[in-house]
Amino acid sequence: MSKLDSADIIEGQRQDWNRVAGGWEKWDWFFDEQMAFLNHRLVADARLRAGMQVLDLGSGTGYPALLDARTVGPNGSVVGVDLAERMLAVARRKATVLGLSNVTFCTGDATTLPWDANSFDAVTSRFCLMFLPEIPKAAAEIARVLRPGGWVATAVWSAPERNPSIGLSMETIKQVVDLPPPDPTAPGIFRLAKPGDLSGIMQQAGMVDVTDQEFWAEWSYASAEDYYTSLMEIAAPVQNLMAKLSDAQKQEVKHRITRAALKYRRGNSITFPLAVRMVAARKPL
Ligand SMILES: C[S@@+](CC[C@H](N)C(=O)[O-])C[C@H]1O[C@@H](n2cnc3c(N)ncnc32)[C@H](O)[C@@H]1O
């Protein structure tokens, strides 16, 4: 990928995530309720302990940086990096409400980190790395800034067929409008879904003890309507696809997505399976 393409993609990502920051703040309570277990899993995979210095890449509205900060305690510290200033503004507000003074957030690109080699005891990252145009470069940066023996723990989305809450929206939009098939090598939600992709990149960056596991869970929305609204308000890639549709096509997509979501009704809620690829690795001693 040329430098120019990368710069364009990064600028597009910055704009996309700044645009949906208000939606993330609105739905924050929901993601906190439904996805906190992933933060705990990342904290465990990164082997976080009191007093550690931690870097979180693509923190968005503070996941898992805020749990990292609680875990390392007052003698430790966490820096969260993200392209999107408006997402970080939400994260900062949440840190203040939680009374966490050992976490800071700064804008930046995960592929060019401004810290010296061996600056951090651990690195975490949730749902960010697949959006990068140059993932191997980010892995090399992670390997550089980690101290020898330090762990990186990452979560990325696994395959669309095992993540219907995302996959069905994409499929439904494709039923209504002709879209070119996505380039599997282009940055996007499912770019790192395949086993071995991210773990292979970590190995190439010189990391050892690499693990790569598909982790299954579920999440529940109160209604199909809630599911549709939150999807449209937080999922920047889905918003980008919707922007290509006429008003009539948007209505048709809404009708089809909410109807398809009803297949996942269980009791009073809509419960989707989800599958996340958890990749962890250690910098050699
Ligand atoms: C789906 S959000 C995830 C946010 C948060 N980690 C979470 O799990 O809720 C993806 C985040 O990655 C950030 N991001 C995308 N490309 C990035 C890059 N090259 N460097 C840093 N952050 C990036 C976006 O700005 C966005 O906030």
The ligand as a Gaussian input file, in Angstrom:
#p B3LYP/6-31G(d) Opt

LIG

0 1
 C      -14.735000       0.168000      16.827000
 S      -13.884000       1.480000      17.605000
 C      -13.327000       0.623000      19.059000
 C      -13.074000       1.531000      20.215000
 C      -12.799000       0.837000      21.554000
 N      -11.492000       0.211000      21.598000
 C      -13.879000      -0.175000      21.879000
 O      -13.612000      -1.384000      21.813000
 O      -15.004000       0.245000      22.182000
 C      -12.406000       1.610000      16.646000
 C      -11.498000       2.718000      17.098000
 O      -10.222000       2.572000      16.441000
 C       -9.746000       3.857000      16.158000
 N       -8.732000       3.772000      15.081000
 C       -8.914000       3.392000      13.787000
 N       -7.737000       3.460000      13.127000
 C       -6.801000       3.867000      14.022000
 C       -5.402000       4.151000      13.946000
 N       -4.726000       4.004000      12.789000
 N       -4.761000       4.560000      15.064000
 C       -5.435000       4.739000      16.233000
 N       -6.768000       4.515000      16.355000
 C       -7.439000       4.087000      15.273000
 C      -10.980000       4.626000      15.749000
 O      -10.788000       6.033000      15.807000
 C      -12.024000       4.108000      16.731000
 O      -12.142000       4.909000      17.870000

